[in-house]
Structures are given as C-alpha cells and as structure tokens.
Amino acid sequence: MARREKIFNTKIKVLRAERGITQEDLAIDLGVNRSTISEIERGTFNPSLKLAFSMANYFNKTVDEIFEMLEVDNND
C-alpha cells in the first residue's frame, strides 16, 4: 500500500475539540464517512471544493482559516 504524502495542514481537529465533537459526529453532519474526516485531518486527502466550503460553513470560518496548502515538490 502506498503511503500518502501530506498535502496541507488543517485546523479541523482543533475546531472539533473546541466544539466537543468527534470525527463521527462531524462526518454525519457533513454527510461523509468518518475515514474521510480522519484523512482530511491528517492532510492526506484533498477534499472537494464543495466539502471544503461545507466544512468552513460548519465551523463559521473561511476555507483559508481552516486549510493551509503545503508546497509540493513534483520533481520525482
């Protein structure tokens, strides 16, 4: 199994903790799988624009306040 490279930093875990909700709670509220939330928190899954905006709206933040892109070196 290939290891996924971190592609961004996210504040989802912190925002969840502030609200006292689990990954499962957030997943249910957003209509996705808990594993999707887990991978987004690790920065190894790139959410769709729709999901990114849904998460931002859920936490009353902007997408930029939640996600920080990392520079990726594509010189393989």
TADA-V17244 format. One record per residue. RES is the residue in three letters. NEAR is the number of other ideal C-beta (glycine too) atoms within 10 Angstrom. Layout:
# TADA-V17244
RES & NEAR
RES & NEAR
This chain:
# TADA-V17244
MET & 3
ALA & 4
ARG & 5
ARG & 12
GLU & 10
LYS & 11
ILE & 15
PHE & 16
ASN & 11
THR & 18
LYS & 15
ILE & 21
LYS & 14
VAL & 12
LEU & 18
ARG & 17
ALA & 10
GLU & 10
ARG & 12
GLY & 7
ILE & 15
THR & 13
GLN & 18
GLU & 12
ASP & 14
LEU & 22
ALA & 18
ILE & 14
ASP & 12
LEU & 16
GLY & 9
VAL & 17
ASN & 13
ARG & 14
SER & 11
THR & 17
ILE & 25
SER & 16
GLU & 15
ILE & 25
GLU & 17
ARG & 14
GLY & 19
THR & 14
PHE & 16
ASN & 14
PRO & 22
SER & 9
LEU & 8
LYS & 8
LEU & 17
ALA & 16
PHE & 14
SER & 16
MET & 23
ALA & 16
ASN & 12
TYR & 16
PHE & 18
ASN & 8
LYS & 14
THR & 11
VAL & 13
ASP & 9
GLU & 12
ILE & 22
PHE & 21
GLU & 11
MET & 11
LEU & 11
GLU & 6
VAL & 10
ASP & 7
ASN & 5
ASN & 4
ASP & 3
